[in-house]
Amino acid sequence: MTALPLVAEAGIAALLVLSMRRAFFGPAPPRADSVAAAAWMLSAVVLLGTALAVPGEGFWRLALTVGGVEAACAAGWWLRSHEEGGEEAREDPGVLPTDWDEFDRLRGGWKRPREPVA
């Protein structure tokens, strides 16, 4: 049992619930960043692993667990983006799609006879 009063534990629980709600249902970052998400998830694993290694039931174990959950929420947040549909939806709308048929017609003019090198 921790030495925190029941009101403090309820406040921490509410903080965690609100943090998870914001991470998964709140406003998303402008674009997803898998590197930042991986870094946050690594820190979550390290914090939660350290919390398991701390002997007894104390304040530090609770603090490490809360930090690990918060880091996991940040990782989930970084995996989201404003636009639906994942990677395909993130293409720049100002760039026109490539006309591969026109490219093949133009490439036909690049042909020249083969010449031996030596």
C-alpha positions as a printed Julia matrix, in Angstrom:
118×3 Matrix{Float64}:
  0.0    0.0     0.0
  1.29   3.47   -0.79
  1.49   6.2     1.77
 -0.66   8.53   -0.33
 -4.12   9.49    0.86
 -7.11   8.15   -1.01
 -7.83  11.58   -2.55
 -4.32  11.75   -4.02
 -4.63   8.25   -5.48
 -8.01   9.16   -7.0
 -6.44  12.3    -8.48
 -3.61  10.27  -10.03
 -6.12   7.79  -11.45
 -8.17  10.63  -12.93
 -5.0   12.14  -14.42
 -4.16   8.83  -16.09
 -7.67   8.37  -17.47
 -7.73  11.93  -18.86
 -4.28  11.48  -20.36
 -5.31   8.25  -22.09
 -8.5    9.86  -23.34
 -6.62  12.82  -24.8
 -3.94  10.6   -26.36
 -6.39   8.37  -28.19
 -9.46  10.56  -28.73
 -8.2   14.17  -28.49
 -6.58  16.34  -31.14
 -3.88  14.53  -33.11
 -0.42  15.83  -34.05
 -0.07  17.43  -37.52
  1.56  14.26  -38.82
  2.4   10.88  -37.36
  6.0   10.34  -36.28
  7.0    6.71  -35.79
 10.48   7.62  -34.51
  9.08   9.77  -31.71
  6.49   7.08  -30.95
  9.23   4.43  -30.72
 11.3    6.64  -28.41
  8.32   7.24  -26.12
  7.44   3.53  -26.11
 11.02   2.62  -25.25
 10.94   5.05  -22.34
  7.6    3.55  -21.22
  9.1    0.06  -21.22
 12.16   1.26  -19.29
 10.04   3.09  -16.71
  7.65   0.18  -16.21
 10.54  -2.3   -16.03
 12.24  -0.14  -13.44
  8.99   0.04  -11.47
  8.96  -3.75  -11.36
 12.54  -3.79  -10.07
 11.87  -1.34   -7.21
 11.41  -3.33   -4.01
  8.25  -2.92   -1.96
  5.18  -0.79   -2.47
  6.3    2.8    -2.27
  6.07   6.23   -3.77
  8.85   5.59   -6.31
  7.14   2.52   -7.72
  3.94   4.52   -8.17
  5.83   7.43   -9.75
  7.64   5.14  -12.21
  4.39   3.39  -13.13
  2.59   6.7   -13.73
  5.53   7.9   -15.84
  5.47   4.68  -17.88
  1.75   4.97  -18.57
  2.15   8.63  -19.55
  5.01   7.72  -21.92
  2.89   4.98  -23.5
  0.09   7.53  -24.0
  2.55   9.88  -25.71
  3.65   7.03  -28.0
  0.05   6.36  -28.99
 -0.5   10.06  -29.61
  2.51  10.28  -31.94
  1.2    7.38  -34.03
 -1.95   9.31  -34.9
 -2.37  11.99  -37.57
 -5.0   14.56  -38.53
 -5.79  12.86  -41.8
 -7.62   9.55  -42.01
 -6.3    6.75  -44.16
 -2.7    6.44  -42.97
  0.35   7.0   -45.19
 -1.54   7.28  -48.48
 -3.6   10.21  -47.23
 -0.49  12.26  -46.37
  0.59  12.98  -49.94
  1.05  16.65  -50.77
 -2.16  17.83  -52.48
 -0.17  20.37  -54.56
  1.8   17.65  -56.37
  0.16  16.26  -59.5
  0.1   12.49  -59.96
  2.69  11.03  -62.33
  1.47  10.18  -65.83
  3.42   6.99  -66.42
  2.15   6.52  -69.98
  3.52   9.94  -70.95
  6.78   9.09  -69.18
  7.11   5.86  -71.2
  6.47   7.77  -74.47
  9.17  10.31  -73.59
 11.57   7.59  -72.49
 11.25   5.99  -75.94
 13.16   9.0   -77.35
 16.13   8.31  -75.09
 17.03   5.05  -76.8
 20.3    4.86  -78.67
 22.16   1.95  -80.23
 24.28  -0.12  -77.92
 28.04   0.23  -78.23
 30.61  -2.16  -76.84
 32.64  -0.77  -73.97
 35.97  -2.29  -74.89
